[in-house]
């Protein structure tokens, strides 16, 4: 049966041997191939044969490899599966000449992952890879471990890789995670990279001057130290339009007043990013929120109030001077008291914002919605302006993945 309009093809590992050369004719518009690998035999023998049968299907440019534990934690099996992409990408390039061929690869691991250097080396040989995403299963019992120094094996992709996303948690309990490898990936336009508290040479990020989107998540509720050198490096990324930073903890390093001043200074360095329109961060001090007034280019803001923050909901009324802001999201931990008074203060400060979303724990969504309704009714009775849309939603764990 011909599926000429089908843009995606999903093949279970057990059916890989059924993929034949005629599959190209049956799915001539296929852009994405998804394969789930359950065994060494499927990864080492069946996948190469299936890719060989599909070689020459010039529309195919997105590969998604789902990987079970039987494959993921066998380094040589993983490396062999990735090696099969070498021949396939060469065949694809030959079919497209003289036009260049590039493709995206997603590794979706259904388990924890003890990432081995051999796997990174295999990835580094995929010379036409433009996008790489690696994601592990949520709740993987804290058994995932990735040594950032091994990512130096990706250096050969420095002229082609534009998107790198490591959606893995946690990174692993390794000392001095070294991020120097970033300096070689100068063509990146998008980067999602988990950052360990014990990190070194993260300021290498200053070399990524083509970045449009940068996300540096830590573990949920973890306190991450980003020092002045890292902020100075970020300030050099003048093409950024989207920036997401995790919680910053300076209190253990310097006195409280000095910590607040240093955090505020870090925020004030961001206006150098003139194309920055979306910011996600976790302010701890009022001075940081006040410093946001300098970011008049912002259109979207996500403020996460962590358990260690000195802020309360009403303190975010200080974002009112951001007159270009159209979307505001606020994440509140359980300990924050969402009172009608506090809700009214912050919401009355941003009547120009189109959509405001308050994210709370699932157990408190209904109660928070009642508070918002009460505040809306009070404002309406007093003739006070209100954002066009105010929503209450559950926390989204994906923000920290």
Secondary structure, DSSP 8 states (H G I E B T S, - for coil): ---TT--EEEEEGGGGGG--THHHHHTTT--EEEEEE-SHHIIIIIHHHHHHHHTT-TT--EEEEEE-HHHHT-HHHHHHHHHHHHHHHHHHHHHHTTS---EEEEEEESS--B--HHHHHHHHT-TTEEEEEEEE-SS-TT--B--GGGGGGGGGGTTT--EEEEE-S---S-SSEE-GGGGG-TT-SEEEE---SSEE-GGGGGG-TT-SEEEE--STT--B---HHHHHHHTT-TT-SEEEEEEB--TTTS-HHHHHHHHHHHHHTGGG-TT--EEEEE--SHHHHHHGGG-TT-SEEEEEE-TT----GGGGGGGGG-TT--EEEEEE-TTS---HHHHHHHHHTTTT-SEEEEEE-GGGHHHHHHHHHHHHHHHHHHT----SEEEEEE--GGGG-
